[in-house]
Amino acid sequence: MSKGNDIVVFISTRNSTCGECKQELGRRAWITLDRKRNALCLNCADLDHLVFLPSGDAALTRRSRKYSGLSAVVVKWSRARKRYERQGLLVEEEALERAEKECAVDDNARKLARARAAARRAELDLQYIRSFAGRVRQIYRFCPTGRERLIAEHACRKYSGRVGRSAATKALDEEAVRLAVTAHVRHAETNYDDLLLKGIERWEAREKVYPKVHRILDRWEHGESQD
């Protein structure tokens, strides 16, 4: 769901079910709404590759948003104030890293960056990530070196909606792992995000990039084409 020019992600206060993949998300899930106001998990909303930047540092937030092609405002309902209150932003990781470097001239910003790095390390279940990355490499033997780790870290972040947090993926189910790799390729190897920013519907944008995504996945799984 967008508000003005902003995509809005809600931290739900009730049990939620994704209207697209039908996954039970539980309470406090991170969701957005489609045009019919059905809940969508971040994976189905194509926001699962973004990272969370909490509110609190205006300069870091401003710069991160400036450099992030795709971003979303995260809000949560306040019972006391009877309104949605802003919790932070979801932004592209590269944009956040660039913003942190610019803010590093300020000692307070450096402390914030260190705190964020510590929180990020705590967020990631390292053993789970190693197993997930190993499964990616097992299925996609020819994917670029190190890419399996990047895919695993994005897929396995702990807040609700990530492909890698589903029960199937926790069991390293092949189809769930393929979904995570497909999402990565769509965002990292095609102009999919640019199409979304131009206002093209998700399914139309997916159809446009599907041939390239299919070719890349085939190459990562089977090696270079022999044609």
N, C-alpha and C positions, 0 to 999 in steps of 0.2 A: 504494500500500500504506500502511496506517496502523498505527502502533504505539501502543497505548493510544488516546489522542485525537489523536495526531499523524499527519499525512500524512508519509511518508518518501520522499525522493528520493535515489537512489543515483548516485554518480559511478562508472560501471562501469569495470572493469579489463580487460574483454575486449570483443571485437566484439559489438555488439548490433544486433538488428533489432526494430523496433516490431511487436508482435503485432497491432496494429489497422490501421495504414496501410501496413505492410510496408516502410517506409523503412529502408535500411541506415544505421545511426547511427554505425558505426565504434567505435573505442576511446574511452574517457573520455567517453562520452555521459552526459547527465543523464536518468535514467529513473526511473519508479516501476513498481510491480508490481500487476497486477490480482489478483482473488481466486484465479485459477488460476496465479498467479506468472509470468504472461507479461509481458515488458517492454513498457512503454508510453512513447513519447516525451512530452515535456511538453505538446506541442500536443494529442495524443489524450487525455492525462490532464486536460486543461483547467486546466493550471497555467502555461501559457505567458505569461500576462499579468502574472505576478509577477516581482519583481526580487530579485536576490541580495544579501543582507547577510552578509558574512563574519563569522565569530566573532572576538571580540577586545574588543568594547566591551559590557560587561554591561548598562549602563543603556540604550544605544541598542537593543540586542537586546530587552530587556524591554519597552521602550515601543513598539517597532515591532510586536512580537507582540500587545501589548495592543490596539493600534488597528487591526490588520489582521483583517478578518473571516475571510479565508482565508489560511492560511500552511502551510509545509511545512518539515520539518527536512531538511537536506542532509547526507549522510554519505558517507564513503569508507573502503574497506577498507585497514587498515594491515597490511602483511605482517609488519612487525617485531613488532607487538603482537598479531597474530592476532585483530583485532576491528575493527568499524566505529567510526570516530571522526567526531565531529560537525565539519562544516566551516562551517556557518552556517545561515541561514534564507532561504527564499523568502517574501516578504511583498508586500502591495499597495504600490505606489509612493506613494500618498497617505499611507498609514500611516507609511512610512519618512520622508517629508518632514516630517510632523507631529512625529515623534519627534526628528528632527534639530533642528528649531526649538526644542524643549524642552531639548535637550541643549546648545544653542548658548551657554547661560550659562556653560558650562564651556569654558575655552580649549582644553583637549585635545580636547574633542568638536568644537569648531570646526575644529581642524586635521584631524581625521578626516573631517569633512564635506567639506572642501576636497580632501582626498586622494581621497575617493570620487567627487567631481565630476570630478576629473581622470581617474580610472580609467574613469568612465562615458563621458567624451568620447572616450577612447582606444578604448573598446570599440566604439563606433559608427563604422561606415564611412560617413562623411558623404555621399560621392558616391553610394554605393549607396542610402542612405536617400532622397536627393533623387530618384533614378530611381524607386525603389519608390513614394514618395509621389506622384510624377507619374503613375504608372500607376494608382494608386488613384483619383486625381482624374479621369483619363481615362475610367475605367469607371463611377465613381460621381460624376457631374458635380454632383449636388445634395447631396452630403454636407456637413455643417457646415464652415465655414471653419476650417482648421487641423487638422481631424480626420485628414486624410490623413497629416500629419506624425507625429501621435501613433501612428497605426496602424503606420506604417513603422518608427518607433523600437522599438516593442514587437516587431514581427515580425522585425527584423533583428539582434537582439542575438546575439553570437557564440557563446554556449555552445549545445551540441547540443540539438535538440528544437524550436527555434523554427520556425514555419512559414516564415519568411523566409530561413532558412539552407539550405533544400532546393535542389537543382540546378535544379528547375523554376522556383522563384521567382527565383533568380539570373538566369535568362533572362527574368524578368518575365512568366512564363506566366500567362495570364488566370485559369485555374482556381485556381492556387496563391494569386494575389492575392485572389480571391474568398473563399478559405478564411480568409485573414488578416482580411479585413474582417468576415466572418461571426463569427469568434471574438471580435473586438472588440465587435461589436454585442451578442452574447450576454452578455458580461461587463459591458459598460458601460451597456446600455440596458434590461436586463431584471433580474428577481430570481433569475436562474440561480444565482449564488453562494449566495444564501440557501437555495435548495432543496438544494444540495449539503451545506451546513452542517447541514441538518435530517436528513441521512442518506439522501436520495433518490438512487437510482442515476443515473449520468450520462445514460444514454439516456432514462430516464423524464423527467429534468429537461429534457433537450433537447426532447423532445416537447411538454412543457408550455409552453415559451417559443417554440417554432417559429413559431406564427402571428404573434407580435409581431415576431420577428426577420425573417420574410418580408416583413411590411408595411414595416418600416424600410428593408430593403435595396431593395425595389421603389421606395420614395419617393426614396432616395438616387440610384438609377440613372435613374429616369424623371421625377422631380419629383412635385409634389403630385397626388394622385388626382383625376381629373375626375368621380368619382361624385357 
